[in-house]
Amino acid sequence: TGLPGFAAWGLAGLLVCTALLILRRPVAQLIRLILRSSVGLAALALFSQVGQALGVTLGVNLVNALVLGLLGVIGNLLGMSTGSIGFQALMKMVPIACDLALAAVCYAAAKKKFGNGVSLAVAAMLALNPAFIVTGSCWGQIDSVLALLLVLMLLNAREGQWTIAIPIFALAVLAKPQAGLLVPLGVAALMKEAKLGEHRGKSIVLGLLGGAAVTLAIVLPFAWGENIVTWLVDKYAATLSGYPHATLSTGNLMFLLGGNWVDESTALIGGVTYGQLGVALMVLSFAAGIAVYLLGQGRSRLFLASSMTMQLIFVLTTKMHE
């Protein structure tokens, strides 16, 4: 015969109380973590409602937000305050790791063509690059995160592995919107590939589906219950509007034309504004990159075309910052 109902409930309650007593410290830490996370999420939710009225937005670096949330959980579990040196070091581990991963990826790619010596030199120039050290190790910026994702994307695209390249590109755009500057070149490359055979077209379709899946997986936690397409469009538009200047302390054409910290709507030549000139030069930059790819010998030109597009846009157009 089993225990009476009240005895069973009493025994279960005693076991629960005993477990809580034994695990009181981990449970207390978990409760504090949940409370802190709830307060943070509530603050973000409130800010997202009033931010537009204040003219301030949270941006669209959704991958970064997820990574920062994970690091925040780890920091809380370790008892780190957000202003502590330990927590700052924890936050910078991601760009530092991407610096090293980028060096390793470029070493592996270069070794296939140039051998061990040249490959080690390439990796060393990346790992010991003062710009990488300053932006990643010192400032904690995510430039190397974007660079790593774009290099991985291009390496797979060069091999025609679109089922891998396109999802990685989607991740790159969600990590930093600047990756989207390669969309026109990417569309041209995919159109050229689709014309070369049914097998390549199938790979592209699977890649696009994978990219959509990656996007949904990243976006849904932030836009649950929203129209994802319009939500993303609004976020990217808000990000672009956050840089309304011709240039911000950037050594490019707009700086030479006197556009430093000048609103891009300011007239430059006659009735032509900095912004209008920037759009025209951006279109030409896209066209130049596409031309380099289409006139080249296959997918190997993707690296040159991509770097050329990025550099031309940086040097010639508006909204660039230091």
Summary of the structure (lengths in Angstrom):
residues: 322
radius of gyration: 24.9
end to end distance: 77.6
largest distance: 96.7
contacts: 924
relative contact order: 0.07
helix: 76%
strand: 4%
